[in-house]
Amino acid sequence: MMSKFKQNNLFDIQVFVLLYESLNSTLVGQALNVPASKISRSLKALRHSLDAPLFIRKQHGFERSQFADEIYPSMKKIIQIAENCSRLNIESDNTHKKEIVIACPPLLSSNLSRLLQDKATEHQKKYLFNIKPCTGDVGSLIKQKEIDLAVTHRAYNTEQLQSDFIAEGESLFLVGNKNHPIWETVNPTALDNILKQAYIVIDMPEFSDLRDPLEFYAKDQGVELNIEAKVSALADLGALLETSNGMALVSSLSAITFLNKNSDIRSMKLSKEQQLELCQRSGLPRHYLTKRKQNHQIPSWLQLAITQFIYDNVALKP
């Protein structure tokens, strides 16, 4: 098979591997920082060299061909060997763990560290991932090289920074104590119903700096919202839900999975219509992967892993 690659380069193979793993060409383009047209050209060149179909385009993405399944292990190995050679040229001490600092909203970071460690092991890399909560000055911290990558709620497209759009938060869940009387009502997730309850605001820098969406909605309805607390940490939210009558609105699927492990907490998804009505003034929360433009030390597979993780957490599945 190697003789067929005379007209191809490592980039073409890398595109194939990343697309095989994500089945999303937009995410691959963002991870490699190239336009969609370049992704298409690489796939076309590789398909021409191998004279076989690699992916089948579907309405909501791609489907792997049988041939792609067969060659993926070999293609993956080629990329791993190339990465190892690159690392040997750069690092004098192969046992040294490079620290990568990632800022992420706390309710979105549940299980992120474990996922990235698994990806690093898969790519035979040694990294120390330092996951920090995202704050309002994250843009400045990235410029100052105190943070390498950040999941942000707004775009920072400046001379120094680049933000790639991941997804809007398309799922929203009402969470509260399982014994809360709201669960006995006909429609627990009705917005007028939620407005009557004590409310726990989840601090989301850049998105809820002015007001939480429910605060906006309450003001528009002429209702004074009873705010019981403001939290940013998932553990703090869980403790409050377990011991109080406060309700909260959560969009991260990993956060919901974590909270649902507590038998004292119950959740229910809002309908699409309810969510759109709630967010008509604030808009749906948007998620971006933000980085320094000249930072070439962050591997593309890591950026893709973070992007895919956030996408899977907040975007509705087709």
C-alpha positions in Angstrom: 0.0 0.0 0.0 2.9 2.4 0.8 3.8 2.6 -2.9 0.5 4.3 -3.6 1.4 7.3 -1.4 4.0 8.8 -3.8 1.7 11.8 -4.5 0.5 12.3 -0.9 2.0 13.8 2.2 1.6 13.4 6.0 -1.0 16.1 6.0 -3.3 14.0 3.7 -2.9 11.0 6.0 -3.6 13.2 9.1 -6.8 14.5 7.6 -7.9 10.9 6.9 -7.2 9.8 10.5 -8.9 12.8 12.1 -11.9 12.6 9.9 -12.2 8.8 10.5 -12.2 9.5 14.2 -14.6 12.4 14.3 -16.7 12.1 11.1 -16.9 15.9 11.1 -14.9 17.8 8.5 -15.6 21.1 10.1 -14.0 20.0 13.4 -11.0 18.6 11.4 -10.5 21.9 9.7 -10.7 23.8 13.0 -8.2 21.4 14.6 -5.7 21.7 11.7 -6.4 25.4 11.3 -7.1 25.1 7.6 -10.2 25.9 5.4 -12.7 23.2 4.4 -11.5 23.4 0.8 -8.0 22.1 1.9 -9.6 19.2 3.7 -11.6 18.3 0.6 -8.5 18.5 -1.6 -6.5 16.2 0.7 -9.3 13.6 0.8 -9.6 13.7 -3.0 -5.9 13.3 -3.4 -5.8 10.3 -1.0 -8.9 8.7 -2.6 -7.2 9.1 -6.1 -4.0 7.5 -4.9 -5.7 4.6 -3.3 -8.4 4.3 -6.0 -11.0 3.4 -3.4 -13.9 5.2 -1.6 -12.9 6.4 1.9 -16.1 8.0 3.2 -19.7 8.2 2.2 -21.2 11.6 2.6 -24.5 11.6 4.5 -27.0 14.4 5.4 -25.5 14.8 8.8 -21.8 14.1 8.2 -19.8 11.1 6.9 -19.9 7.4 7.1 -16.8 5.3 7.0 -16.3 2.9 4.1 -15.2 -0.7 4.6 -11.9 0.2 2.9 -11.4 3.1 5.4 -12.0 0.6 8.3 -9.3 -1.7 6.8 -6.6 1.0 6.3 -7.2 3.1 9.4 -4.9 1.1 11.8 -2.0 1.5 9.3 -2.7 5.2 8.7 -2.9 5.8 12.4 0.4 4.1 12.9 2.0 6.3 10.2 0.9 9.5 12.1 2.1 8.1 15.4 5.5 7.3 14.0 5.8 10.8 12.5 4.8 12.4 15.8 7.3 10.3 17.7 10.1 11.4 15.3 9.1 15.0 15.7 9.1 14.7 19.4 12.6 13.1 19.4 13.9 16.0 17.4 12.4 18.6 19.8 12.7 17.0 23.2 16.0 16.0 24.7 14.3 14.3 27.6 11.6 11.9 26.5 10.5 11.4 30.1 9.6 15.1 30.5 5.9 15.8 30.7 4.9 19.0 29.0 2.2 20.9 30.9 -0.8 22.1 28.9 -3.1 24.6 30.7 -6.7 24.5 29.5 -9.4 26.9 30.8 -12.9 25.5 30.6 -16.2 26.4 32.3 -16.5 24.1 35.3 -19.8 22.6 34.4 -18.3 21.6 31.0 -15.1 20.1 32.3 -16.4 17.0 34.0 -14.4 14.0 32.7 -12.4 16.2 30.3 -9.1 15.5 32.0 -9.6 11.7 31.9 -10.5 11.9 28.2 -7.4 13.9 27.3 -5.1 11.5 29.3 -6.7 8.6 27.3 -6.1 10.5 24.0 -2.5 11.2 25.0 -1.9 7.6 25.8 -3.4 6.6 22.5 -1.0 9.0 20.7 1.9 7.8 22.9 2.4 11.2 24.4 3.2 12.4 27.9 1.3 15.5 28.9 0.3 17.0 32.2 -3.2 18.5 31.6 -4.0 21.4 34.0 -7.7 22.1 33.7 -8.6 25.5 35.2 -12.0 27.3 35.5 -12.6 29.8 32.8 -12.7 33.4 34.0 -13.7 36.8 32.5 -10.0 37.7 31.8 -9.3 34.5 29.9 -8.3 36.4 26.7 -5.5 38.3 28.6 -4.3 35.1 30.2 -4.0 33.4 26.8 -2.0 36.3 25.4 0.3 36.2 28.5 0.8 32.5 27.8 -0.6 31.5 31.2 -3.3 29.5 29.4 -2.7 27.4 26.2 -6.3 26.7 25.2 -9.7 27.8 26.4 -13.3 26.9 25.9 -15.0 30.3 25.8 -18.5 31.6 25.3 -17.5 34.4 23.0 -15.1 34.8 20.1 -11.6 36.4 20.5 -10.6 37.0 16.9 -7.8 39.5 17.3 -4.3 40.0 16.0 -3.0 37.5 18.6 -6.0 35.2 19.3 -8.1 32.9 17.3 -11.5 31.4 18.3 -13.1 28.5 16.4 -16.8 28.0 16.8 -17.8 24.6 18.2 -21.6 24.7 18.9 -24.5 26.4 20.5 -25.9 25.0 23.7 -29.0 23.3 22.3 -30.0 21.2 25.3 -31.2 22.6 28.7 -32.3 20.7 31.8 -34.2 21.7 34.9 -32.5 20.1 37.9 -33.6 20.0 41.6 -34.1 17.9 44.6 -36.2 14.8 43.8 -38.7 15.7 46.5 -39.3 19.2 45.2 -43.0 19.8 44.6 -42.4 21.1 41.1 -42.1 17.5 39.9 -45.7 16.9 40.9 -47.0 19.6 38.6 -48.5 18.9 35.1 -45.6 20.6 33.3 -42.5 21.0 35.6 -40.4 22.7 32.9 -43.0 25.4 32.0 -41.2 28.7 32.4 -43.9 30.3 34.4 -43.6 27.4 36.8 -39.9 27.7 37.1 -40.2 31.5 37.8 -42.1 30.7 41.0 -39.2 28.7 42.5 -36.1 29.6 44.4 -33.4 29.7 41.7 -29.7 28.9 41.7 -27.7 30.9 39.1 -24.8 29.1 37.4 -22.0 31.6 36.8 -20.9 31.4 33.1 -18.3 34.1 32.4 -18.8 36.0 29.1 -22.4 34.6 28.8 -24.1 35.4 32.1 -22.0 38.4 33.1 -24.9 40.8 32.9 -27.8 38.5 33.7 -28.7 34.8 33.6 -31.2 34.0 30.8 -33.9 33.4 33.5 -33.2 36.7 35.1 -33.7 38.4 31.7 -36.9 36.4 31.2 -38.2 37.2 34.6 -37.6 40.9 34.1 -39.4 40.8 30.7 -42.4 39.1 32.5 -42.4 41.7 35.3 -41.5 39.0 37.9 -38.9 39.3 40.6 -36.8 36.2 40.6 -35.9 34.6 43.9 -32.2 33.9 43.6 -31.0 31.6 46.3 -27.4 31.4 45.3 -24.8 31.8 42.6 -22.3 28.9 41.9 -19.8 28.0 39.3 -18.5 24.6 40.6 -20.4 21.4 39.8 -19.8 20.0 43.3 -21.2 23.1 44.9 -24.3 22.9 42.7 -24.8 19.3 43.6 -24.6 20.1 47.3 -27.1 22.9 47.0 -29.6 20.8 45.0 -29.3 18.0 47.5 -30.0 20.1 50.6 -32.3 23.0 49.4 -35.4 23.8 47.4 -33.4 25.7 44.8 -33.7 24.8 41.1 -31.1 25.3 38.4 -30.9 25.1 34.6 -28.0 23.1 33.3 -26.9 22.6 29.6 -23.9 20.3 29.8 -24.7 16.6 29.3 -21.6 15.5 31.3 -22.8 17.7 34.2 -26.3 16.2 34.0 -24.8 12.7 34.0 -22.8 13.6 37.1 -25.8 15.1 39.0 -28.0 12.2 38.1 -25.7 9.8 39.9 -27.0 11.4 43.1 -30.2 9.7 44.0 -31.5 12.8 45.7 -31.4 14.9 42.5 -33.8 14.8 39.5 -33.6 16.4 36.1 -35.9 17.0 33.2 -35.2 18.4 29.8 -36.8 21.6 28.5 -38.5 21.4 25.2 -36.9 23.2 22.3 -39.7 25.8 22.3 -39.2 26.4 26.0 -35.5 26.9 25.6 -35.9 29.3 22.6 -38.5 31.3 24.6 -36.2 31.5 27.6 -33.1 32.6 25.6 -34.9 35.0 23.2 -33.0 37.9 24.7 -29.7 36.4 25.8 -29.4 34.0 22.9 -28.3 30.4 23.2 -24.8 30.0 24.8 -22.1 29.7 22.2 -18.9 27.7 22.6 -15.5 28.4 21.0 -12.0 26.9 21.3 -9.7 29.9 21.8 -5.9 29.9 21.4 -2.9 32.0 20.4 -2.5 32.2 16.7 1.2 31.5 16.8 1.1 28.6 19.3 2.3 25.6 17.2 3.1 23.4 20.2 -0.5 22.3 20.7 -1.1 19.1 18.7 -4.1 19.0 16.3 -5.4 15.8 17.9 -5.7 17.5 21.3 -7.6 20.4 19.9 -9.9 18.0 18.0 -10.5 16.0 21.2 -11.5 19.1 23.2 -13.7 20.3 20.4 -15.4 16.9 20.0 -15.9 16.7 23.8 -17.6 20.1 24.0 -19.7 19.4 20.9 -20.9 16.1 22.3 -21.9 17.8 25.5 -23.9 20.7 24.2 -25.1 20.1 20.7 -28.3 18.2 19.8 -27.7 15.0 18.0 -29.3 14.7 14.5 
